[in-house]
């Protein structure tokens, strides 16, 4: 089911960085040291916004990526 809050996500297992693009702000954030199992569960979650809020938000270091650095993953 498409998410109303998460536009897109990408994961790099080598660096363990999860990139998340949000619908409302159209901004991308990178979350550090996200375990592969957390990404797999996020990807499989029916309610991605809820999963993000319960399992990722405020649990991993993150940074906003500048618009000019917004390469598609």
Gaussian input, Z-matrix of N, CA and C with variables (Angstrom, degrees):
# hf/3-21g

backbone

0 1
 N
 C     1     B1
 C     2     B2     1     A1
 N     3     B3     2     A2     1     D1
 C     4     B4     3     A3     2     D2
 C     5     B5     4     A4     3     D3
 N     6     B6     5     A5     4     D4
 C     7     B7     6     A6     5     D5
 C     8     B8     7     A7     6     D6
 N     9     B9     8     A8     7     D7
 C    10    B10     9     A9     8     D8
 C    11    B11    10    A10     9     D9
 N    12    B12    11    A11    10    D10
 C    13    B13    12    A12    11    D11
 C    14    B14    13    A13    12    D12
 N    15    B15    14    A14    13    D13
 C    16    B16    15    A15    14    D14
 C    17    B17    16    A16    15    D15
 N    18    B18    17    A17    16    D16
 C    19    B19    18    A18    17    D17
 C    20    B20    19    A19    18    D18
 N    21    B21    20    A20    19    D19
 C    22    B22    21    A21    20    D20
 C    23    B23    22    A22    21    D21
 N    24    B24    23    A23    22    D22
 C    25    B25    24    A24    23    D23
 C    26    B26    25    A25    24    D24
 N    27    B27    26    A26    25    D25
 C    28    B28    27    A27    26    D26
 C    29    B29    28    A28    27    D27
 N    30    B30    29    A29    28    D28
 C    31    B31    30    A30    29    D29
 C    32    B32    31    A31    30    D30
 N    33    B33    32    A32    31    D31
 C    34    B34    33    A33    32    D32
 C    35    B35    34    A34    33    D33
 N    36    B36    35    A35    34    D34
 C    37    B37    36    A36    35    D35
 C    38    B38    37    A37    36    D36
 N    39    B39    38    A38    37    D37
 C    40    B40    39    A39    38    D38
 C    41    B41    40    A40    39    D39
 N    42    B42    41    A41    40    D40
 C    43    B43    42    A42    41    D41
 C    44    B44    43    A43    42    D42
 N    45    B45    44    A44    43    D43
 C    46    B46    45    A45    44    D44
 C    47    B47    46    A46    45    D45
 N    48    B48    47    A47    46    D46
 C    49    B49    48    A48    47    D47
 C    50    B50    49    A49    48    D48
 N    51    B51    50    A50    49    D49
 C    52    B52    51    A51    50    D50
 C    53    B53    52    A52    51    D51
 N    54    B54    53    A53    52    D52
 C    55    B55    54    A54    53    D53
 C    56    B56    55    A55    54    D54
 N    57    B57    56    A56    55    D55
 C    58    B58    57    A57    56    D56
 C    59    B59    58    A58    57    D57
 N    60    B60    59    A59    58    D58
 C    61    B61    60    A60    59    D59
 C    62    B62    61    A61    60    D60
 N    63    B63    62    A62    61    D61
 C    64    B64    63    A63    62    D62
 C    65    B65    64    A64    63    D63
 N    66    B66    65    A65    64    D64
 C    67    B67    66    A66    65    D65
 C    68    B68    67    A67    66    D66
 N    69    B69    68    A68    67    D67
 C    70    B70    69    A69    68    D68
 C    71    B71    70    A70    69    D69
 N    72    B72    71    A71    70    D70
 C    73    B73    72    A72    71    D71
 C    74    B74    73    A73    72    D72
 N    75    B75    74    A74    73    D73
 C    76    B76    75    A75    74    D74
 C    77    B77    76    A76    75    D75
 N    78    B78    77    A77    76    D76
 C    79    B79    78    A78    77    D77
 C    80    B80    79    A79    78    D78
 N    81    B81    80    A80    79    D79
 C    82    B82    81    A81    80    D80
 C    83    B83    82    A82    81    D81
 N    84    B84    83    A83    82    D82
 C    85    B85    84    A84    83    D83
 C    86    B86    85    A85    84    D84
 N    87    B87    86    A86    85    D85
 C    88    B88    87    A87    86    D86
 C    89    B89    88    A88    87    D87
 N    90    B90    89    A89    88    D88
 C    91    B91    90    A90    89    D89
 C    92    B92    91    A91    90    D90
 N    93    B93    92    A92    91    D91
 C    94    B94    93    A93    92    D92
 C    95    B95    94    A94    93    D93
 N    96    B96    95    A95    94    D94
 C    97    B97    96    A96    95    D95
 C    98    B98    97    A97    96    D96
 N    99    B99    98    A98    97    D97
 C   100   B100    99    A99    98    D98
 C   101   B101   100   A100    99    D99
 N   102   B102   101   A101   100   D100
 C   103   B103   102   A102   101   D101
 C   104   B104   103   A103   102   D102
 N   105   B105   104   A104   103   D103
 C   106   B106   105   A105   104   D104
 C   107   B107   106   A106   105   D105
 N   108   B108   107   A107   106   D106
 C   109   B109   108   A108   107   D107
 C   110   B110   109   A109   108   D108
 N   111   B111   110   A110   109   D109
 C   112   B112   111   A111   110   D110
 C   113   B113   112   A112   111   D111
 N   114   B114   113   A113   112   D112
 C   115   B115   114   A114   113   D113
 C   116   B116   115   A115   114   D114
 N   117   B117   116   A116   115   D115
 C   118   B118   117   A117   116   D116
 C   119   B119   118   A118   117   D117
 N   120   B120   119   A119   118   D118
 C   121   B121   120   A120   119   D119
 C   122   B122   121   A121   120   D120
 N   123   B123   122   A122   121   D121
 C   124   B124   123   A123   122   D122
 C   125   B125   124   A124   123   D123
 N   126   B126   125   A125   124   D124
 C   127   B127   126   A126   125   D125
 C   128   B128   127   A127   126   D126
 N   129   B129   128   A128   127   D127
 C   130   B130   129   A129   128   D128
 C   131   B131   130   A130   129   D129
 N   132   B132   131   A131   130   D130
 C   133   B133   132   A132   131   D131
 C   134   B134   133   A133   132   D132
 N   135   B135   134   A134   133   D133
 C   136   B136   135   A135   134   D134
 C   137   B137   136   A136   135   D135
 N   138   B138   137   A137   136   D136
 C   139   B139   138   A138   137   D137
 C   140   B140   139   A139   138   D138
 N   141   B141   140   A140   139   D139
 C   142   B142   141   A141   140   D140
 C   143   B143   142   A142   141   D141
 N   144   B144   143   A143   142   D142
 C   145   B145   144   A144   143   D143
 C   146   B146   145   A145   144   D144
 N   147   B147   146   A146   145   D145
 C   148   B148   147   A147   146   D146
 C   149   B149   148   A148   147   D147
 N   150   B150   149   A149   148   D148
 C   151   B151   150   A150   149   D149
 C   152   B152   151   A151   150   D150
 N   153   B153   152   A152   151   D151
 C   154   B154   153   A153   152   D152
 C   155   B155   154   A154   153   D153
 N   156   B156   155   A155   154   D154
 C   157   B157   156   A156   155   D155
 C   158   B158   157   A157   156   D156
 N   159   B159   158   A158   157   D157
 C   160   B160   159   A159   158   D158
 C   161   B161   160   A160   159   D159
 N   162   B162   161   A161   160   D160
 C   163   B163   162   A162   161   D161
 C   164   B164   163   A163   162   D162
 N   165   B165   164   A164   163   D163
 C   166   B166   165   A165   164   D164
 C   167   B167   166   A166   165   D165
 N   168   B168   167   A167   166   D166
 C   169   B169   168   A168   167   D167
 C   170   B170   169   A169   168   D168
 N   171   B171   170   A170   169   D169
 C   172   B172   171   A171   170   D170
 C   173   B173   172   A172   171   D171
 N   174   B174   173   A173   172   D172
 C   175   B175   174   A174   173   D173
 C   176   B176   175   A175   174   D174
 N   177   B177   176   A176   175   D175
 C   178   B178   177   A177   176   D176
 C   179   B179   178   A178   177   D177
 N   180   B180   179   A179   178   D178
 C   181   B181   180   A180   179   D179
 C   182   B182   181   A181   180   D180
 N   183   B183   182   A182   181   D181
 C   184   B184   183   A183   182   D182
 C   185   B185   184   A184   183   D183
 N   186   B186   185   A185   184   D184
 C   187   B187   186   A186   185   D185
 C   188   B188   187   A187   186   D186
 N   189   B189   188   A188   187   D187
 C   190   B190   189   A189   188   D188
 C   191   B191   190   A190   189   D189
 N   192   B192   191   A191   190   D190
 C   193   B193   192   A192   191   D191
 C   194   B194   193   A193   192   D192
 N   195   B195   194   A194   193   D193
 C   196   B196   195   A195   194   D194
 C   197   B197   196   A196   195   D195
 N   198   B198   197   A197   196   D196
 C   199   B199   198   A198   197   D197
 C   200   B200   199   A199   198   D198
 N   201   B201   200   A200   199   D199
 C   202   B202   201   A201   200   D200
 C   203   B203   202   A202   201   D201
 N   204   B204   203   A203   202   D202
 C   205   B205   204   A204   203   D203
 C   206   B206   205   A205   204   D204
 N   207   B207   206   A206   205   D205
 C   208   B208   207   A207   206   D206
 C   209   B209   208   A208   207   D207
 N   210   B210   209   A209   208   D208
 C   211   B211   210   A210   209   D209
 C   212   B212   211   A211   210   D210
 N   213   B213   212   A212   211   D211
 C   214   B214   213   A213   212   D212
 C   215   B215   214   A214   213   D213
 N   216   B216   215   A215   214   D214
 C   217   B217   216   A216   215   D215
 C   218   B218   217   A217   216   D216

   B1=1.4520
   B2=1.5336
   B3=1.3348
   B4=1.4691
   B5=1.5270
   B6=1.3071
   B7=1.4634
   B8=1.5171
   B9=1.3190
   B10=1.4619
   B11=1.5197
   B12=1.3291
   B13=1.4665
   B14=1.5285
   B15=1.3251
   B16=1.4644
   B17=1.5281
   B18=1.3244
   B19=1.4718
   B20=1.5173
   B21=1.3425
   B22=1.4635
   B23=1.5188
   B24=1.3261
   B25=1.4584
   B26=1.5189
   B27=1.3195
   B28=1.4657
   B29=1.5204
   B30=1.3231
   B31=1.4638
   B32=1.5176
   B33=1.3230
   B34=1.4599
   B35=1.5280
   B36=1.3334
   B37=1.4668
   B38=1.5259
   B39=1.3278
   B40=1.4667
   B41=1.5237
   B42=1.3251
   B43=1.4731
   B44=1.5262
   B45=1.3393
   B46=1.4717
   B47=1.5316
   B48=1.3392
   B49=1.4629
   B50=1.5212
   B51=1.3150
   B52=1.4545
   B53=1.5210
   B54=1.3243
   B55=1.4628
   B56=1.5185
   B57=1.3283
   B58=1.4619
   B59=1.5209
   B60=1.3314
   B61=1.4572
   B62=1.5279
   B63=1.3243
   B64=1.4615
   B65=1.5248
   B66=1.3229
   B67=1.4578
   B68=1.5245
   B69=1.3152
   B70=1.4722
   B71=1.5219
   B72=1.3135
   B73=1.4677
   B74=1.5251
   B75=1.3306
   B76=1.4606
   B77=1.5275
   B78=1.3276
   B79=1.4624
   B80=1.5220
   B81=1.3438
   B82=1.4647
   B83=1.5177
   B84=1.3225
   B85=1.4574
   B86=1.5177
   B87=1.3302
   B88=1.4551
   B89=1.5196
   B90=1.3188
   B91=1.4607
   B92=1.5230
   B93=1.3329
   B94=1.4658
   B95=1.5249
   B96=1.3229
   B97=1.4733
   B98=1.5304
   B99=1.3256
   B100=1.4657
   B101=1.5292
   B102=1.3238
   B103=1.4671
   B104=1.5322
   B105=1.3262
   B106=1.4677
   B107=1.5303
   B108=1.3152
   B109=1.4690
   B110=1.5279
   B111=1.3235
   B112=1.4656
   B113=1.5202
   B114=1.3338
   B115=1.4618
   B116=1.5249
   B117=1.3223
   B118=1.4647
   B119=1.5252
   B120=1.3285
   B121=1.4652
   B122=1.5293
   B123=1.3248
   B124=1.4643
   B125=1.5284
   B126=1.3115
   B127=1.4623
   B128=1.5297
   B129=1.3207
   B130=1.4622
   B131=1.5233
   B132=1.3166
   B133=1.4696
   B134=1.5221
   B135=1.3200
   B136=1.4634
   B137=1.5230
   B138=1.3243
   B139=1.4705
   B140=1.5279
   B141=1.3186
   B142=1.4632
   B143=1.5238
   B144=1.3212
   B145=1.4603
   B146=1.5171
   B147=1.3089
   B148=1.4665
   B149=1.5249
   B150=1.3311
   B151=1.4638
   B152=1.5206
   B153=1.3328
   B154=1.4573
   B155=1.5256
   B156=1.3231
   B157=1.4673
   B158=1.5233
   B159=1.3189
   B160=1.4641
   B161=1.5328
   B162=1.3320
   B163=1.4681
   B164=1.5287
   B165=1.3180
   B166=1.4725
   B167=1.5263
   B168=1.3020
   B169=1.4685
   B170=1.5306
   B171=1.3191
   B172=1.4700
   B173=1.5320
   B174=1.3279
   B175=1.4697
   B176=1.5280
   B177=1.3367
   B178=1.4617
   B179=1.5245
   B180=1.3423
   B181=1.4707
   B182=1.5171
   B183=1.3334
   B184=1.4565
   B185=1.5189
   B186=1.3253
   B187=1.4603
   B188=1.5181
   B189=1.3317
   B190=1.4537
   B191=1.5206
   B192=1.3086
   B193=1.4561
   B194=1.5216
   B195=1.3169
   B196=1.4633
   B197=1.5235
   B198=1.3159
   B199=1.4636
   B200=1.5268
   B201=1.3118
   B202=1.4603
   B203=1.5188
   B204=1.3418
   B205=1.4656
   B206=1.5132
   B207=1.3083
   B208=1.4571
   B209=1.5211
   B210=1.3114
   B211=1.4618
   B212=1.5164
   B213=1.3006
   B214=1.4604
   B215=1.5123
   B216=1.3142
   B217=1.4651
   B218=1.5028
   A1=108.70
   A2=117.51
   A3=119.56
   A4=111.19
   A5=115.40
   A6=120.83
   A7=110.06
   A8=116.16
   A9=120.30
   A10=111.13
   A11=117.75
   A12=120.09
   A13=113.95
   A14=117.53
   A15=121.94
   A16=108.15
   A17=116.72
   A18=120.28
   A19=111.29
   A20=115.47
   A21=120.06
   A22=108.41
   A23=115.50
   A24=120.27
   A25=108.82
   A26=114.98
   A27=121.40
   A28=107.22
   A29=115.01
   A30=119.46
   A31=109.70
   A32=116.25
   A33=122.71
   A34=107.37
   A35=117.50
   A36=119.65
   A37=113.82
   A38=117.72
   A39=120.05
   A40=111.55
   A41=116.58
   A42=120.41
   A43=112.10
   A44=116.42
   A45=123.57
   A46=111.07
   A47=115.16
   A48=120.66
   A49=109.08
   A50=114.83
   A51=123.16
   A52=107.83
   A53=117.03
   A54=122.21
   A55=108.11
   A56=116.05
   A57=121.36
   A58=108.58
   A59=115.45
   A60=122.17
   A61=107.33
   A62=116.68
   A63=121.40
   A64=111.29
   A65=116.60
   A66=123.07
   A67=111.26
   A68=117.76
   A69=121.79
   A70=113.09
   A71=117.14
   A72=120.46
   A73=112.76
   A74=116.97
   A75=123.42
   A76=111.26
   A77=116.14
   A78=121.62
   A79=109.75
   A80=113.86
   A81=119.97
   A82=109.13
   A83=114.88
   A84=122.17
   A85=108.20
   A86=115.68
   A87=121.97
   A88=108.94
   A89=115.47
   A90=122.84
   A91=107.79
   A92=115.91
   A93=122.20
   A94=112.66
   A95=114.38
   A96=122.93
   A97=113.29
   A98=115.89
   A99=120.60
   A100=107.71
   A101=117.82
   A102=120.46
   A103=111.33
   A104=117.21
   A105=120.33
   A106=112.85
   A107=117.53
   A108=120.43
   A109=111.60
   A110=117.27
   A111=120.69
   A112=109.76
   A113=117.19
   A114=119.62
   A115=110.48
   A116=118.01
   A117=121.21
   A118=110.74
   A119=116.81
   A120=120.52
   A121=110.81
   A122=117.38
   A123=122.33
   A124=109.86
   A125=115.70
   A126=121.49
   A127=111.31
   A128=117.17
   A129=121.89
   A130=113.59
   A131=117.46
   A132=121.07
   A133=111.51
   A134=115.80
   A135=121.47
   A136=110.09
   A137=116.65
   A138=122.65
   A139=108.01
   A140=116.33
   A141=120.49
   A142=112.93
   A143=118.03
   A144=120.90
   A145=111.63
   A146=116.45
   A147=120.68
   A148=110.44
   A149=116.60
   A150=119.83
   A151=109.91
   A152=116.80
   A153=120.73
   A154=110.69
   A155=116.91
   A156=120.64
   A157=112.72
   A158=117.48
   A159=120.88
   A160=113.97
   A161=117.45
   A162=119.14
   A163=115.72
   A164=117.82
   A165=119.63
   A166=111.72
   A167=116.89
   A168=121.16
   A169=110.62
   A170=116.06
   A171=123.80
   A172=114.06
   A173=117.87
   A174=120.66
   A175=112.45
   A176=116.16
   A177=121.07
   A178=109.19
   A179=115.67
   A180=119.54
   A181=107.89
   A182=116.11
   A183=119.54
   A184=110.53
   A185=113.86
   A186=120.45
   A187=108.20
   A188=115.11
   A189=120.06
   A190=107.66
   A191=116.65
   A192=121.66
   A193=108.19
   A194=116.33
   A195=121.24
   A196=110.08
   A197=115.88
   A198=121.58
   A199=112.13
   A200=117.96
   A201=121.31
   A202=113.37
   A203=116.92
   A204=122.14
   A205=112.09
   A206=117.02
   A207=121.82
   A208=111.63
   A209=116.36
   A210=120.84
   A211=109.19
   A212=116.98
   A213=120.27
   A214=109.59
   A215=115.09
   A216=120.73
   A217=109.59
   D1=132.21
   D2=177.39
   D3=-63.60
   D4=146.33
   D5=-179.61
   D6=-91.20
   D7=145.84
   D8=176.12
   D9=-87.29
   D10=-11.42
   D11=-178.52
   D12=-116.51
   D13=-29.01
   D14=-178.69
   D15=-104.92
   D16=115.52
   D17=-179.73
   D18=-79.04
   D19=-42.37
   D20=-174.18
   D21=-160.18
   D22=155.53
   D23=174.54
   D24=-144.83
   D25=152.92
   D26=177.34
   D27=-146.79
   D28=152.37
   D29=-176.84
   D30=-137.46
   D31=135.85
   D32=174.83
   D33=-110.85
   D34=105.27
   D35=-176.87
   D36=-66.14
   D37=-25.59
   D38=179.41
   D39=-69.29
   D40=-44.35
   D41=-179.92
   D42=-93.37
   D43=-12.44
   D44=-177.02
   D45=59.91
   D46=37.28
   D47=177.26
   D48=-103.96
   D49=127.36
   D50=176.05
   D51=-102.42
   D52=123.18
   D53=175.55
   D54=-102.36
   D55=132.66
   D56=-179.70
   D57=-130.58
   D58=127.82
   D59=174.75
   D60=-103.81
   D61=132.28
   D62=-177.18
   D63=-102.07
   D64=142.81
   D65=-178.14
   D66=-65.46
   D67=-53.44
   D68=-172.24
   D69=-62.05
   D70=-44.24
   D71=-175.60
   D72=-97.93
   D73=-17.32
   D74=-174.65
   D75=58.23
   D76=27.39
   D77=178.67
   D78=-102.17
   D79=154.72
   D80=177.81
   D81=-112.17
   D82=138.09
   D83=175.74
   D84=-124.26
   D85=145.64
   D86=175.36
   D87=-111.59
   D88=128.99
   D89=179.85
   D90=-109.00
   D91=130.31
   D92=-173.30
   D93=-93.26
   D94=150.53
   D95=173.45
   D96=56.87
   D97=39.56
   D98=177.77
   D99=-84.34
   D100=122.45
   D101=-179.44
   D102=-64.86
   D103=147.51
   D104=178.21
   D105=-54.88
   D106=-36.95
   D107=-179.79
   D108=-65.10
   D109=-34.19
   D110=177.93
   D111=-67.75
   D112=-42.69
   D113=177.66
   D114=-63.64
   D115=-43.54
   D116=-179.94
   D117=-59.78
   D118=-41.92
   D119=178.69
   D120=-68.04
   D121=-38.41
   D122=177.72
   D123=-62.05
   D124=-47.08
   D125=-179.63
   D126=-61.54
   D127=-36.72
   D128=-177.62
   D129=-85.34
   D130=-13.10
   D131=-174.76
   D132=-63.15
   D133=137.89
   D134=176.47
   D135=-68.14
   D136=-44.62
   D137=-179.92
   D138=-107.98
   D139=90.39
   D140=-174.81
   D141=-64.85
   D142=-38.33
   D143=177.57
   D144=-62.38
   D145=-42.38
   D146=178.53
   D147=-65.60
   D148=-44.74
   D149=178.78
   D150=-59.96
   D151=-46.07
   D152=179.26
   D153=-56.14
   D154=-49.10
   D155=-178.07
   D156=-64.02
   D157=-35.71
   D158=-176.02
   D159=-86.34
   D160=-27.55
   D161=-170.95
   D162=-122.86
   D163=-12.55
   D164=-176.82
   D165=-122.28
   D166=-50.68
   D167=-178.64
   D168=-56.48
   D169=132.90
   D170=179.41
   D171=63.77
   D172=14.03
   D173=178.54
   D174=-115.81
   D175=-16.91
   D176=-178.82
   D177=-131.34
   D178=146.85
   D179=173.74
   D180=-63.02
   D181=144.77
   D182=-178.65
   D183=-146.96
   D184=166.33
   D185=173.71
   D186=-148.72
   D187=149.52
   D188=174.14
   D189=-82.31
   D190=136.44
   D191=179.60
   D192=-94.67
   D193=129.86
   D194=-179.99
   D195=-59.90
   D196=146.39
   D197=-177.23
   D198=-55.46
   D199=-37.70
   D200=179.47
   D201=-66.59
   D202=-19.73
   D203=179.51
   D204=-99.15
   D205=15.31
   D206=-173.42
   D207=-86.66
   D208=65.27
   D209=176.88
   D210=-76.37
   D211=140.99
   D212=178.56
   D213=-68.91
   D214=136.22
   D215=179.91
   D216=-99.36

